[in-house]
Amino acid sequence: MSDAHKLLVLAGDGIGPEVMREVARIVHWMSAHRGLKLEITEELVGAASLAVHGVPIRDEVIELARQSDAVLFGSVGDPAWSHVSFDKRPEVAILKLRKELELFANLRPAKLFDALIDASALKPEVVRGLDLMIVRETVGGIYFGEPRGIETLPDGSRRGINTEVYTTSEIERVARVAFDLARKRDNRVCSVEKCNVMESGLLWKEVVTDVHKREYPDVQLSHMLADNCAMQLVRDPNQFDVIVTGNLFGDILSDLASMLTGSLGMLPSATLGPVRADGKRNALYEPIHGSAPDIAGKGIANPLAQILSFAMLLRYSLNRSEDADLIETAVSNVLASGLRTADIMSSGMARVGTEMMGQAVLREMEKLA
């Protein structure tokens, strides 16, 4: 299989293995009917890795990820490990992957399917037609800045420290991702920070402005303070096309945007690294819903975000846009037919479980193909 793409699958914890099984069926079908050639390796990550290997992710798995064309990630997190030190928590696995592979640009689309307009927290006339992309920087900012930690002060009290740090090069490269995406969409970028109270925000605004002036003058650029952006996402989300922002604000704003679409269970994401010498880039694709341990094993999880994450993988890492379109159209048609998992259920719809929803998408793909 020398001409096959190398794919590392990390199903992880909670509902991760359940929703990943539905993607596996789609991969098998595409291999048989669409000529998709994948060399797949599966490994443990998160709490699953802790239980077997004593660490949330092994160095060997990070190396496999580095050598792969893409990583398809499920979820990490298990309350059974909440007592361990921070460096042993399941969630450290995804942080290490981002850092070691330089996965600096997280792409989180917030697209509302017409069939789910009543599931949105906003009025239909406000949210109809929503289709925005949040580009979040993911290896800098306050999550990785130094100094950090918890220290004991002379009077015996304790102080927690985290540092917001960004460099010119870190801001430039994520800004370029946002501008490049905008050129393929509606050609608009909104850069979000807190330049009014944070020096790092002021630098962010200056650098993004400079990159725009030098390299992307054809793209419309605007700037917005993070707190105002949160308000505007609720007031008028359709004013946005591409939002580019730092790690902390991107984390918060993308979750806020997710509820405009009706459910975290609907949203995929991609996290991209720098372009390598061979023209490819390391990339990781995952749903943003987390491990959802409260419903794990019940067969009721929504697999659509994991399926749509695979569609993003096809589009951005394997250059198979037609196959990505096929999956996305199938998902849209299944929702239009009235099928719903518990998280997006509404009156008059037909409630189904994880496996049945996955099968419905696959059947619709067969019809469309």
C-alpha positions as CSV (number, residue, x, y, z in Angstrom):
1,M,0.0,0.0,0.0
2,S,2.8,2.3,-0.8
3,D,0.4,4.8,-2.5
4,A,-1.9,4.8,0.5
5,H,-2.3,7.7,2.8
6,K,-1.2,7.1,6.4
7,L,-3.9,7.7,8.9
8,L,-3.5,7.4,12.7
9,V,-6.8,6.8,14.5
10,L,-7.0,7.8,18.2
11,A,-10.5,7.0,19.4
12,G,-9.7,7.9,23.1
13,D,-12.2,7.9,25.9
14,G,-15.9,8.0,26.7
15,I,-18.0,8.2,23.5
16,G,-14.9,8.4,21.3
17,P,-14.8,4.7,20.4
18,E,-18.5,4.7,19.7
19,V,-18.6,7.6,17.3
20,M,-15.3,6.5,15.7
21,R,-16.9,3.1,14.8
22,E,-19.4,4.9,12.5
23,V,-16.5,6.7,10.7
24,A,-14.8,3.3,10.3
25,R,-17.8,2.1,8.3
26,I,-17.7,5.1,6.1
27,V,-13.9,4.6,5.5
28,H,-14.5,1.0,4.5
29,W,-17.3,2.0,2.1
30,M,-15.0,4.7,0.5
31,S,-12.2,2.2,0.2
32,A,-14.5,-0.1,-1.7
33,H,-16.4,2.5,-3.8
34,R,-14.4,5.7,-4.1
35,G,-10.8,4.4,-4.4
36,L,-9.8,5.8,-1.1
37,K,-6.5,4.1,0.0
38,L,-5.7,4.4,3.7
39,E,-3.0,2.7,5.8
40,I,-4.7,2.9,9.2
41,T,-2.9,2.6,12.6
42,E,-5.0,2.6,15.8
43,E,-3.5,3.6,19.2
44,L,-4.6,4.3,22.7
45,V,-4.7,7.9,24.0
46,G,-6.1,9.7,27.1
47,A,-7.5,7.6,30.0
48,A,-7.4,4.5,27.8
49,S,-3.6,5.0,27.5
50,L,-3.2,5.8,31.2
51,A,-4.9,2.5,32.1
52,V,-2.5,0.5,30.1
53,H,0.7,2.5,29.8
54,G,0.5,4.9,32.8
55,V,0.7,8.0,30.6
56,P,-1.9,9.9,28.6
57,I,0.1,9.5,25.4
58,R,3.3,7.7,24.7
59,D,6.2,9.2,22.8
60,E,5.8,6.4,20.2
61,V,2.3,7.5,19.5
62,I,3.4,11.1,19.0
63,E,6.0,9.9,16.5
64,L,3.4,7.9,14.7
65,A,1.3,11.0,14.5
66,R,4.3,13.0,13.1
67,Q,4.8,10.4,10.3
68,S,1.1,10.2,9.4
69,D,-0.7,12.2,6.7
70,A,-3.4,13.0,9.2
71,V,-4.6,12.1,12.7
72,L,-8.3,11.3,13.3
73,F,-9.0,12.0,17.0
74,G,-12.0,11.0,19.1
75,S,-12.0,12.5,22.6
76,V,-10.1,12.4,25.9
77,G,-11.3,12.8,29.5
78,D,-12.4,10.5,32.3
79,P,-13.5,11.7,35.8
80,A,-11.9,8.5,37.2
81,W,-8.5,10.3,36.6
82,S,-9.5,13.6,38.2
83,H,-7.3,12.9,41.2
84,V,-4.0,12.7,39.4
85,S,-1.5,15.5,38.9
86,F,-2.0,17.8,35.9
87,D,0.7,16.2,33.8
88,K,-1.0,12.8,34.0
89,R,-4.5,13.9,33.2
90,P,-6.1,12.4,30.1
91,E,-6.5,15.9,28.5
92,V,-2.7,16.4,28.4
93,A,-2.7,14.0,25.4
94,I,-4.2,16.5,23.1
95,L,-2.1,19.4,24.4
96,K,1.1,17.3,23.8
97,L,0.0,16.4,20.3
98,R,-0.6,20.1,19.5
99,K,2.7,21.1,20.9
100,E,4.9,18.3,19.5
101,L,3.4,18.5,16.0
102,E,3.2,22.3,16.0
103,L,-0.6,22.1,15.4
104,F,-1.0,25.8,15.7
105,A,-4.2,26.6,13.8
106,N,-7.5,25.1,14.9
107,L,-10.3,25.5,12.4
108,R,-13.8,25.3,14.0
109,P,-16.7,25.8,11.5
110,A,-20.0,26.8,12.9
111,K,-22.5,25.9,10.2
112,L,-26.2,25.6,10.9
113,F,-28.0,22.9,8.9
114,D,-31.4,24.2,7.8
115,A,-33.1,21.2,9.4
116,L,-31.7,22.1,12.8
117,I,-32.7,25.7,12.9
118,D,-35.2,25.1,15.7
119,A,-32.4,23.5,17.8
120,S,-30.4,26.7,17.9
121,A,-30.6,28.8,21.0
122,L,-31.3,31.9,18.8
123,K,-34.4,32.9,16.9
124,P,-34.5,31.5,13.4
125,E,-34.4,34.9,11.7
126,V,-31.2,35.7,13.6
127,V,-29.3,32.4,12.9
128,R,-30.6,31.3,9.5
129,G,-27.9,30.6,7.0
130,L,-25.1,30.7,9.6
131,D,-21.8,29.6,8.2
132,L,-18.7,30.9,9.9
133,M,-15.2,29.7,10.6
134,I,-13.2,30.3,13.8
135,V,-9.5,30.0,13.4
136,R,-7.9,29.6,16.9
137,E,-4.2,29.7,17.6
138,T,-3.5,26.6,19.7
139,V,0.2,26.3,20.7
140,G,0.8,29.7,22.2
141,G,-1.0,32.1,24.5
142,I,-2.0,31.6,28.1
143,Y,-2.2,27.8,27.9
144,F,1.5,27.4,27.1
145,G,3.1,30.7,28.3
146,E,5.8,30.8,31.0
147,P,5.9,31.4,33.9
148,R,3.1,29.2,35.0
149,G,2.2,27.2,38.1
150,I,1.0,27.4,41.7
151,E,3.3,28.9,44.3
152,T,3.1,29.4,48.1
153,L,3.6,32.9,49.3
154,P,5.5,34.0,52.4
155,D,2.3,34.4,54.4
156,G,1.2,30.8,53.5
157,S,-1.4,31.7,50.9
158,R,-1.1,30.4,47.4
159,R,-1.0,32.0,44.0
160,G,-1.8,30.6,40.6
161,I,0.1,32.0,37.6
162,N,-0.5,31.7,33.9
163,T,1.1,34.0,31.3
164,E,-0.3,35.3,28.1
165,V,2.5,35.3,25.5
166,Y,2.6,35.7,21.8
167,T,5.4,36.4,19.3
168,T,5.3,38.0,15.9
169,S,5.9,34.7,14.1
170,E,3.2,32.9,16.0
171,I,0.6,35.5,15.1
172,E,1.7,35.8,11.5
173,R,1.3,32.1,10.7
174,V,-2.2,31.8,12.1
175,A,-3.2,35.0,10.5
176,R,-2.1,33.6,7.1
177,V,-4.3,30.5,7.6
178,A,-7.3,32.7,8.3
179,F,-6.7,34.9,5.3
180,D,-6.1,31.9,3.0
181,L,-9.4,30.4,4.2
182,A,-11.2,33.7,3.7
183,R,-10.2,33.8,0.1
184,K,-12.0,30.5,-0.5
185,R,-15.1,31.7,1.4
186,D,-16.6,35.2,1.5
187,N,-13.2,37.0,1.7
188,R,-13.7,38.5,5.1
189,V,-11.6,38.2,8.3
190,C,-12.3,39.6,11.8
191,S,-9.3,39.6,14.1
192,V,-10.3,39.3,17.8
193,E,-8.2,40.3,20.9
194,K,-8.2,42.6,23.9
195,C,-5.9,45.3,22.7
196,N,-7.5,47.8,25.1
197,V,-6.2,46.1,28.3
198,M,-3.5,43.6,27.1
199,E,-0.2,44.3,25.5
200,S,-0.3,40.8,23.9
201,G,-3.6,41.9,22.3
202,L,-2.1,45.1,21.0
203,L,0.8,43.2,19.4
204,W,-1.8,40.7,17.9
205,K,-3.7,43.6,16.3
206,E,-0.6,45.2,14.9
207,V,0.9,42.0,13.5
208,V,-2.4,40.9,11.8
209,T,-2.8,44.4,10.4
210,D,0.7,44.3,9.0
211,V,0.3,40.8,7.4
212,H,-3.0,42.0,5.8
213,K,-1.3,45.1,4.4
214,R,1.7,43.2,3.0
215,E,0.2,40.0,1.8
216,Y,-3.7,40.0,1.7
217,P,-4.9,43.5,0.7
218,D,-7.7,41.9,-1.3
219,V,-9.3,40.4,1.9
220,Q,-11.6,42.6,4.0
221,L,-10.1,42.9,7.5
222,S,-11.9,44.1,10.6
223,H,-10.9,44.1,14.3
224,M,-13.0,43.4,17.4
225,L,-12.5,43.1,21.1
226,A,-13.2,39.6,22.4
227,D,-16.0,40.6,24.8
228,N,-17.7,42.5,22.0
229,C,-17.3,39.5,19.7
230,A,-19.0,37.2,22.2
231,M,-22.0,39.7,22.3
232,Q,-22.0,40.0,18.5
233,L,-22.1,36.3,17.9
234,V,-25.3,36.2,19.8
235,R,-26.7,39.4,18.4
236,D,-25.9,39.0,14.7
237,P,-23.7,35.9,14.0
238,N,-24.1,36.2,10.2
239,Q,-21.9,39.3,10.2
240,F,-18.9,37.0,10.5
241,D,-17.1,34.9,7.8
242,V,-13.7,34.0,9.3
243,I,-12.7,34.9,12.9
244,V,-9.1,34.6,13.9
245,T,-8.1,34.8,17.5
246,G,-5.7,33.5,20.2
247,N,-5.9,30.4,22.2
248,L,-8.0,31.4,25.2
249,F,-10.5,33.6,23.4
250,G,-10.8,31.0,20.6
251,D,-11.5,28.3,23.1
252,I,-14.4,30.3,24.6
253,L,-15.8,31.8,21.4
254,S,-15.9,28.6,19.4
255,D,-17.9,26.9,22.2
256,L,-20.3,29.8,22.2
257,A,-20.6,29.6,18.4
258,S,-21.3,25.9,18.7
259,M,-24.5,26.5,20.5
260,L,-25.8,28.7,17.7
261,T,-25.9,25.5,15.6
262,G,-27.9,23.6,18.1
263,S,-25.5,21.1,19.6
264,L,-21.8,20.5,20.4
265,G,-22.5,17.0,18.9
266,M,-22.7,18.6,15.4
267,L,-19.4,20.4,15.2
268,P,-16.1,19.1,13.7
269,S,-12.7,20.7,13.8
270,A,-9.3,20.6,12.2
271,T,-6.0,21.6,13.7
272,L,-3.2,22.3,11.2
273,G,0.6,22.5,11.5
274,P,3.1,24.3,9.3
275,V,3.6,23.3,5.7
276,R,6.5,20.8,5.5
277,A,9.2,20.6,2.9
278,D,7.2,18.0,1.0
279,G,4.2,20.4,0.7
280,K,2.1,18.5,3.3
281,R,1.3,19.6,6.8
282,N,0.7,17.7,10.0
283,A,-3.0,17.8,10.9
284,L,-5.4,16.5,13.5
285,Y,-9.2,16.2,13.1
286,E,-11.6,15.9,16.0
287,P,-15.2,16.7,17.1
288,I,-15.4,19.4,19.8
289,H,-17.9,17.6,22.0
290,G,-15.5,15.9,24.3
291,S,-15.7,12.5,25.9
292,A,-19.2,12.9,27.4
293,P,-18.6,10.2,30.1
294,D,-22.2,10.5,31.3
295,I,-23.6,8.9,28.1
296,A,-20.6,6.7,27.2
297,G,-21.6,3.1,26.4
298,K,-25.3,3.9,26.1
299,G,-25.3,4.0,22.2
300,I,-27.0,7.4,22.1
301,A,-24.1,9.7,21.3
302,N,-24.3,11.8,18.1
303,P,-21.7,10.6,15.6
304,L,-22.1,13.4,13.1
305,A,-19.4,15.7,14.5
306,Q,-16.9,12.8,14.2
307,I,-18.1,12.0,10.7
308,L,-17.9,15.6,9.7
309,S,-14.4,15.8,11.1
310,F,-13.4,13.0,8.7
311,A,-14.9,15.0,5.9
312,M,-12.6,17.9,6.9
313,L,-9.7,15.5,6.9
314,L,-10.6,14.5,3.3
315,R,-10.8,18.1,2.3
316,Y,-7.8,19.6,4.0
317,S,-5.3,16.8,4.2
318,L,-6.1,14.4,1.3
319,N,-7.4,17.0,-1.2
320,R,-10.6,15.0,-1.8
321,S,-13.1,17.8,-1.8
322,E,-15.7,15.8,-3.8
323,D,-15.7,13.0,-1.1
324,A,-15.9,15.6,1.6
325,D,-18.9,17.2,-0.2
326,L,-20.5,13.8,-0.4
327,I,-20.4,13.2,3.3
328,E,-21.6,16.7,4.2
329,T,-24.5,16.5,1.8
330,A,-25.4,13.1,3.1
331,V,-25.5,14.5,6.7
332,S,-27.6,17.4,5.6
333,N,-30.1,15.1,3.8
334,V,-30.4,12.7,6.8
335,L,-31.2,15.6,9.1
336,A,-33.7,16.9,6.6
337,S,-35.4,13.4,6.7
338,G,-36.1,13.9,10.4
339,L,-33.7,11.6,12.1
340,R,-32.3,12.9,15.3
341,T,-30.0,11.8,18.1
342,A,-31.0,12.8,21.7
343,D,-28.9,16.0,21.7
344,I,-30.7,17.5,18.7
345,M,-34.1,15.9,19.3
346,S,-37.2,18.0,18.8
347,S,-40.9,17.5,18.5
348,G,-42.1,15.5,15.5
349,M,-38.7,14.1,14.7
350,A,-37.5,10.4,14.8
351,R,-35.1,9.7,17.6
352,V,-32.2,7.3,16.8
353,G,-29.1,6.1,18.4
354,T,-25.4,6.3,17.4
355,E,-25.3,3.3,15.1
356,M,-28.6,4.0,13.4
357,M,-27.5,7.6,12.6
358,G,-24.2,6.4,11.2
359,Q,-26.0,3.8,9.1
360,A,-28.4,6.5,7.8
361,V,-25.5,8.7,6.6
362,L,-23.9,5.7,4.9
363,R,-27.1,4.8,3.1
364,E,-27.6,8.4,1.9
365,M,-24.0,8.4,0.6
366,E,-24.8,5.3,-1.4
367,K,-27.8,7.0,-2.9
368,L,-25.9,10.2,-3.8
369,A,-23.0,8.3,-5.3
